[in-house]
Amino acid sequence: MRLEWPVYAFSAGVFLVFALSVQFLSLGTDAIVGLFVLLTVAYAWVAWVMIKQKAVLELHNYITCNTCGGLTPSQGKHCMNCGAEL
């Protein structure tokens, strides 16, 4: 599954909320740290959900190893799973 725009929108929203909160609300140090921790936990939870659903960002084309059947990025010369030459 390829990550689509909702993930990017959520990421941008998290950072925007933090930036606007710090900039315009004149929060104290404790509130800034608390907000940072809260947003970091929320972001980590979303990352965990994406990992559980096997939603990974496809940066590479993958090839299947003839020896073990594992996936390796196409620019690799050896299988990342068993080390066999591709």
C-alpha positions as CSV (number, residue, x, y, z in Angstrom):
1,M,0.0,0.0,0.0
2,R,1.3,3.4,-0.9
3,L,1.0,6.3,1.5
4,E,-1.4,8.8,0.1
5,W,-2.2,12.5,0.8
6,P,-4.1,12.0,4.2
7,V,-0.8,10.9,5.8
8,Y,1.0,13.9,4.4
9,A,-1.8,16.2,5.4
10,F,-1.8,14.8,9.0
11,S,2.0,15.3,9.3
12,A,1.7,18.9,8.1
13,G,-1.2,19.5,10.4
14,V,0.7,18.2,13.4
15,F,3.7,20.5,12.8
16,L,1.4,23.5,11.9
17,V,-0.5,23.1,15.2
18,F,2.7,23.1,17.1
19,A,4.2,26.1,15.2
20,L,1.0,28.2,15.5
21,S,0.6,27.3,19.2
22,V,4.1,28.4,20.0
23,Q,4.0,31.5,17.8
24,F,0.6,33.0,18.6
25,L,-0.5,31.7,22.0
26,S,2.5,32.8,24.0
27,L,2.7,29.5,25.8
28,G,5.0,28.9,28.8
29,T,7.8,26.5,28.6
30,D,5.9,23.7,30.4
31,A,2.9,24.1,28.0
32,I,5.2,24.0,25.0
33,V,7.0,20.8,26.2
34,G,3.6,19.3,27.0
35,L,2.2,20.1,23.6
36,F,5.3,18.8,21.9
37,V,5.0,15.5,23.8
38,L,1.3,15.2,23.1
39,L,1.8,15.8,19.3
40,T,4.8,13.4,19.2
41,V,2.7,10.7,20.9
42,A,-0.1,11.3,18.4
43,Y,2.3,11.1,15.5
44,A,3.9,8.0,16.8
45,W,0.5,6.4,17.2
46,V,-0.3,7.1,13.5
47,A,3.1,5.7,12.5
48,W,2.3,2.5,14.5
49,V,-1.0,2.2,12.8
50,M,0.6,2.5,9.4
51,I,3.2,-0.1,10.3
52,K,0.5,-2.5,11.5
53,Q,-1.4,-2.0,8.2
54,K,1.8,-2.5,6.3
55,A,1.4,0.9,4.7
56,V,5.0,1.7,3.6
57,L,6.3,4.5,1.5
58,E,7.4,3.0,-1.8
59,L,10.7,4.7,-2.5
60,H,12.2,1.9,-4.5
61,N,11.1,-0.7,-7.0
62,Y,11.6,-4.1,-5.5
63,I,12.8,-7.4,-7.0
64,T,12.1,-10.9,-5.6
65,C,15.1,-13.0,-4.7
66,N,15.2,-16.3,-6.6
67,T,16.7,-18.1,-3.7
68,C,14.5,-17.1,-0.7
69,G,11.7,-15.1,-2.2
70,G,12.5,-12.0,-0.2
71,L,12.1,-8.5,-1.5
72,T,15.2,-6.3,-2.1
73,P,15.4,-2.8,-3.7
74,S,16.1,-3.1,-7.4
75,Q,19.4,-1.2,-7.1
76,G,20.8,-3.9,-4.8
77,K,23.2,-6.6,-5.9
78,H,22.5,-9.0,-3.1
79,C,19.4,-10.1,-1.4
80,M,18.8,-8.3,1.9
81,N,17.3,-11.4,3.4
82,C,19.6,-14.2,2.5
83,G,22.6,-12.5,0.9
84,A,22.3,-14.4,-2.4
85,E,23.5,-12.5,-5.5
86,L,20.6,-11.1,-7.6
